[in-house]
Amino acid sequence: MSTGTKDEIKGTFHEVKGEIKKQVGKVTSNPDLEAEGKAEHRAGKVEKKVGQVKKVFEK
């Protein structure tokens, strides 16, 4: 498996994990957890994009 694909998978994982944290933070009225979830979601998006770019340059 190429590094680009691995980055995409890890990015998707962090996106989902961040979204779950964000929603749990909203439900439990925990602004710290909500903010942490938002940050992890954004980081996952970036990591996913990096993986996509790597895949383009591997060809």
GROMACS elastic network, one bead per residue, 0.5 to 0.9 nm:
[ bonds ]
;  ai    aj funct       b0    kb
    1     4     6  0.83314   500
    1     5     6  0.65377   500
    1     6     6  0.69289   500
    2     5     6  0.53311   500
    2     6     6  0.63879   500
    2     7     6  0.87589   500
    2    54     6  0.89300   500
    2    55     6  0.77350   500
    2    58     6  0.85740   500
    3     7     6  0.61130   500
    3     8     6  0.85668   500
    3    51     6  0.71209   500
    3    54     6  0.73942   500
    3    55     6  0.78570   500
    4     7     6  0.51427   500
    4     8     6  0.62313   500
    4     9     6  0.87222   500
    4    48     6  0.85118   500
    4    50     6  0.72970   500
    4    52     6  0.60574   500
    4    53     6  0.73544   500
    4    56     6  0.85376   500
    4    58     6  0.82278   500
    5     8     6  0.50263   500
    5     9     6  0.62327   500
    5    10     6  0.86279   500
    5    48     6  0.87326   500
    5    51     6  0.59750   500
    5    52     6  0.74545   500
    5    54     6  0.83676   500
    5    55     6  0.70320   500
    6     9     6  0.51543   500
    6    10     6  0.61431   500
    6    11     6  0.84168   500
    6    51     6  0.71295   500
    7    10     6  0.51142   500
    7    11     6  0.58791   500
    7    12     6  0.85008   500
    7    47     6  0.60312   500
    7    48     6  0.58903   500
    7    49     6  0.83544   500
    7    50     6  0.69499   500
    7    52     6  0.80358   500
    7    54     6  0.87034   500
    8    11     6  0.50090   500
    8    12     6  0.61479   500
    8    13     6  0.85955   500
    8    44     6  0.86430   500
    8    45     6  0.88384   500
    8    47     6  0.65896   500
    8    49     6  0.70966   500
    8    50     6  0.75032   500
    8    52     6  0.66081   500
    9    12     6  0.51694   500
    9    13     6  0.62222   500
    9    14     6  0.87243   500
    9    47     6  0.89136   500
    9    48     6  0.71179   500
    9    51     6  0.83585   500
   10    13     6  0.50073   500
   10    14     6  0.62268   500
   10    15     6  0.85798   500
   10    44     6  0.73181   500
   10    47     6  0.72972   500
   10    48     6  0.72149   500
   11    14     6  0.51560   500
   11    15     6  0.61123   500
   11    16     6  0.86981   500
   11    41     6  0.86236   500
   11    43     6  0.74602   500
   11    45     6  0.59659   500
   11    46     6  0.71893   500
   11    49     6  0.80201   500
   11    50     6  0.87905   500
   11    51     6  0.80669   500
   12    16     6  0.62589   500
   12    17     6  0.85251   500
   12    41     6  0.87960   500
   12    44     6  0.60491   500
   12    45     6  0.71460   500
   12    47     6  0.81780   500
   12    48     6  0.63131   500
   13    16     6  0.53212   500
   13    17     6  0.60738   500
   13    18     6  0.84686   500
   13    44     6  0.71680   500
   14    18     6  0.58086   500
   14    19     6  0.83915   500
   14    40     6  0.61159   500
   14    41     6  0.60294   500
   14    42     6  0.85305   500
   14    43     6  0.72493   500
   14    45     6  0.79707   500
   14    47     6  0.85885   500
   15    18     6  0.51847   500
   15    19     6  0.61851   500
   15    20     6  0.87117   500
   15    37     6  0.87367   500
   15    38     6  0.88826   500
   15    40     6  0.65632   500
   15    42     6  0.69161   500
   15    43     6  0.73951   500
   15    45     6  0.62086   500
   15    48     6  0.87532   500
   16    19     6  0.51066   500
   16    20     6  0.62520   500
   16    21     6  0.86824   500
   16    40     6  0.88919   500
   16    41     6  0.68969   500
   16    44     6  0.81962   500
   17    20     6  0.51906   500
   17    21     6  0.62740   500
   17    22     6  0.86250   500
   17    37     6  0.73865   500
   17    40     6  0.74383   500
   17    41     6  0.71517   500
   17    44     6  0.88551   500
   18    21     6  0.50834   500
   18    22     6  0.60711   500
   18    23     6  0.86429   500
   18    34     6  0.86513   500
   18    36     6  0.73234   500
   18    38     6  0.59624   500
   18    39     6  0.71506   500
   18    42     6  0.79882   500
   18    43     6  0.87586   500
   18    44     6  0.79009   500
   19    22     6  0.50027   500
   19    23     6  0.62092   500
   19    24     6  0.85963   500
   19    34     6  0.87534   500
   19    37     6  0.58298   500
   19    38     6  0.67921   500
   19    40     6  0.79829   500
   19    41     6  0.59253   500
   20    23     6  0.51967   500
   20    24     6  0.61205   500
   20    25     6  0.84772   500
   20    37     6  0.70498   500
   21    24     6  0.51110   500
   21    25     6  0.60043   500
   21    26     6  0.86106   500
   21    33     6  0.62232   500
   21    34     6  0.61570   500
   21    35     6  0.85995   500
   21    36     6  0.72085   500
   21    38     6  0.78843   500
   21    40     6  0.86544   500
   21    41     6  0.89863   500
   22    25     6  0.50890   500
   22    26     6  0.63250   500
   22    27     6  0.88019   500
   22    31     6  0.87428   500
   22    33     6  0.64082   500
   22    35     6  0.67575   500
   22    36     6  0.71198   500
   22    38     6  0.58826   500
   22    41     6  0.85091   500
   23    26     6  0.50364   500
   23    27     6  0.62232   500
   23    28     6  0.85802   500
   23    33     6  0.88618   500
   23    34     6  0.68044   500
   23    37     6  0.79333   500
   24    27     6  0.51065   500
   24    28     6  0.60166   500
   24    29     6  0.82056   500
   24    30     6  0.79691   500
   24    33     6  0.75149   500
   24    34     6  0.71442   500
   24    37     6  0.87884   500
   25    28     6  0.52644   500
   25    29     6  0.56875   500
   25    31     6  0.60577   500
   25    32     6  0.72891   500
   25    35     6  0.79800   500
   25    36     6  0.87897   500
   25    37     6  0.78525   500
   26    29     6  0.50391   500
   26    30     6  0.63337   500
   26    31     6  0.71391   500
   26    33     6  0.82326   500
   26    34     6  0.61247   500
   27    30     6  0.77404   500
   28    31     6  0.86917   500
   29    33     6  0.87981   500
   29    34     6  0.83531   500
   30    33     6  0.55502   500
   30    34     6  0.63244   500
   30    35     6  0.87808   500
   31    35     6  0.60339   500
   31    36     6  0.84764   500
   32    35     6  0.51827   500
   32    36     6  0.61246   500
   32    37     6  0.85685   500
   33    37     6  0.60715   500
   33    38     6  0.86249   500
   34    37     6  0.50689   500
   34    38     6  0.62771   500
   34    39     6  0.87181   500
   35    38     6  0.50749   500
   35    39     6  0.62207   500
   35    40     6  0.86227   500
   36    39     6  0.51664   500
   36    40     6  0.61726   500
   36    41     6  0.85400   500
   37    40     6  0.51372   500
   37    41     6  0.60151   500
   37    42     6  0.86100   500
   38    41     6  0.50759   500
   38    42     6  0.62584   500
   38    43     6  0.86225   500
   39    42     6  0.52103   500
   39    43     6  0.61545   500
   39    44     6  0.85794   500
   40    44     6  0.60550   500
   40    45     6  0.86430   500
   41    44     6  0.51048   500
   41    45     6  0.63987   500
   41    46     6  0.88657   500
   42    45     6  0.50772   500
   42    46     6  0.63900   500
   42    47     6  0.86907   500
   43    46     6  0.51189   500
   43    47     6  0.61519   500
   43    48     6  0.85543   500
   44    47     6  0.50265   500
   44    48     6  0.60399   500
   44    49     6  0.85828   500
   45    48     6  0.51069   500
   45    49     6  0.62655   500
   45    50     6  0.86999   500
   46    49     6  0.51002   500
   46    50     6  0.62114   500
   46    51     6  0.86815   500
   47    50     6  0.50576   500
   47    51     6  0.63140   500
   47    52     6  0.87601   500
   48    51     6  0.51256   500
   48    52     6  0.63880   500
   48    53     6  0.88239   500
   49    53     6  0.62304   500
   49    54     6  0.85865   500
   50    53     6  0.51249   500
   50    54     6  0.61463   500
   50    55     6  0.86498   500
   51    54     6  0.50627   500
   51    55     6  0.62336   500
   51    56     6  0.87987   500
   52    55     6  0.51640   500
   52    56     6  0.65084   500
   52    57     6  0.89850   500
   53    56     6  0.51755   500
   53    57     6  0.65068   500
   53    58     6  0.87618   500
   54    57     6  0.52307   500
   54    58     6  0.61383   500
   55    58     6  0.51195   500
   55    59     6  0.67996   500
   56    59     6  0.58026   500
